[in-house]
């Protein structure tokens, strides 16, 4: 699958097959893609905690507050992305330029994770609705949790939905 095919195919999966486990080689390929993701000063200011088994169910409960994300209960893997300190050069750049490079870098690594998961035939959903304190306890993390990415095989009846996106001219301005 080339990148455009991945971009056209990847969607937020909200229907996981609880009977299908993610193979270790596919999970390793996804994590390797994340390792290769670019970040400010190559600092990779994040930690990816892979939750399977009981920890998956615990994290699922921490993303389902107020009736949200009920589909998380069926997913076999949760990837918890937590924020780590900057490397010195990125910290300096962030301070001088007023940019939050960690949030940018976490967004990039999430894109790499979800793109490779799609290439591996898996479904993903990026969640920002989460109980940070609860997930930190479950995963034994000191740093803030920024995202949880649900990972698993979509149910057989989970069909590709039409993409609702802005037109290119609404997103792009060209200057010469």
C-alpha positions in Angstrom: 0.0 0.0 0.0 1.4 3.4 -0.9 0.9 6.4 1.3 -2.1 7.8 -0.7 -3.8 4.5 -0.4 -3.1 4.4 3.3 -4.5 8.0 3.7 -7.6 7.1 1.7 -8.2 3.9 3.7 -7.3 4.9 7.3 -10.3 5.9 9.3 -11.3 6.0 13.0 -12.5 2.5 13.7 -15.3 2.3 16.2 -16.1 -1.4 15.8 -13.4 -3.9 16.9 -13.4 -7.7 16.7 -12.7 -8.8 20.3 -11.9 -12.3 19.1 -8.9 -11.3 17.0 -5.6 -10.5 18.7 -3.0 -8.3 17.1 0.0 -10.4 16.0 3.3 -9.5 17.7 5.1 -9.0 14.4 2.4 -6.4 13.3 2.6 -4.6 16.6 6.4 -4.5 16.3 6.2 -3.1 12.8 3.8 -0.3 14.1 6.1 0.5 16.9 9.1 0.6 14.6 7.4 3.0 12.3 6.8 5.2 15.4 10.5 5.0 16.3 11.3 6.4 12.9 8.9 9.3 13.2 10.6 12.8 13.0 10.6 15.0 16.1 12.1 18.3 17.1 15.8 17.9 17.5 15.2 14.1 17.2 14.3 14.3 20.8 11.2 12.0 20.7 9.6 13.7 23.8 7.0 10.9 24.4 6.7 7.4 25.7 4.5 4.7 24.1 3.1 2.3 26.6 1.6 -0.8 25.0 -1.4 -2.2 26.9 -2.7 -5.7 26.3 -4.7 -8.1 28.4 -6.0 -6.7 31.7 -4.3 -3.4 31.3 -6.2 -2.9 28.0 -9.5 -3.3 29.8 -8.4 -0.9 32.6 -7.3 1.8 30.1 -10.5 1.2 28.1 -12.5 2.1 31.2 -10.4 5.3 31.6 -11.4 6.5 28.1 -15.1 5.7 28.4 -16.1 8.4 30.9 -19.5 10.0 30.5 -20.6 7.3 28.0 -17.9 8.2 25.5 -15.9 5.7 23.4 -17.9 2.6 24.3 -16.3 0.7 21.4 -12.9 0.8 23.3 -14.1 -2.2 25.4 -13.6 -4.5 22.4 -10.2 -3.5 21.3 -7.3 -5.8 22.2 -4.5 -3.2 22.3 -4.3 0.3 23.7 -1.2 2.5 22.9 -0.9 5.2 25.6 1.1 8.2 24.4 2.5 10.2 27.3 4.6 13.4 27.2 8.2 13.2 28.2 10.7 16.1 28.8 12.3 17.9 25.9 15.9 17.4 25.0 17.9 20.5 25.9 18.0 21.9 22.3 14.2 21.4 21.7 13.5 23.0 25.1 15.5 26.0 24.2 13.8 26.3 20.8 10.3 25.9 22.4 11.1 28.7 24.9 12.6 31.1 22.3 10.0 30.5 19.6 6.9 29.9 21.9 6.1 26.6 20.2 4.9 23.5 21.9 7.1 21.0 20.0 6.0 18.1 22.2 2.4 18.3 21.1 3.5 18.6 17.5 5.8 15.5 17.9 3.1 13.5 19.6 0.8 14.3 16.7 3.4 13.2 14.2 4.1 9.9 16.0 0.4 9.3 16.2 0.1 9.7 12.4 3.0 7.3 11.9 1.5 4.7 14.3 -2.0 4.9 12.6 -0.6 4.9 9.1 1.5 1.7 9.7 -1.4 0.1 11.5 -3.5 0.7 8.4 -0.8 -0.8 6.2 -0.8 -3.8 8.5 -4.6 -4.3 8.0 -5.5 -3.0 11.4 -8.0 -0.4 12.6 -7.2 2.5 14.9 -8.9 5.3 16.7 -7.1 8.3 18.3 -8.6 9.3 21.6 -8.1 12.5 23.5 -11.1 11.9 25.8 -9.3 10.2 28.7 -8.8 10.1 32.4 -5.1 11.1 32.7 -4.8 10.4 36.4 -6.4 6.9 36.1 -4.3 5.9 33.1 -1.1 7.2 34.8 -1.9 4.9 37.7 -2.6 1.9 35.4 0.5 2.4 33.3 2.7 3.6 36.2 3.5 6.9 34.4 4.8 10.1 35.9 4.2 12.2 32.8 0.9 13.5 31.4 -1.0 11.2 29.0 -1.8 13.0 25.8 -3.5 10.4 23.6 -4.6 6.8 23.6 -4.6 5.0 20.3 -7.0 2.0 20.1 -5.6 -0.8 18.0 -7.2 -4.0 16.7 -8.9 -5.7 13.8 -12.1 -4.0 12.6 -15.2 -6.2 12.7 -16.1 -7.7 9.3 -19.1 -5.4 8.9 -17.0 -2.2 9.5 -17.1 -0.6 6.1 -14.9 2.2 4.7 -16.9 5.5 5.2 -16.7 8.4 2.7 -14.2 11.0 3.9 -15.7 14.3 4.9 -12.8 16.8 4.3 -12.5 20.4 3.3 -11.8 21.1 -0.4 -8.2 21.6 -1.2 -8.7 25.3 -1.9 -10.1 25.8 1.6 -6.9 24.3 3.1 -4.2 25.6 0.8 -3.0 29.0 -0.1 -0.3 29.4 -2.7 2.1 32.4 -2.7 4.8 33.2 -5.2 
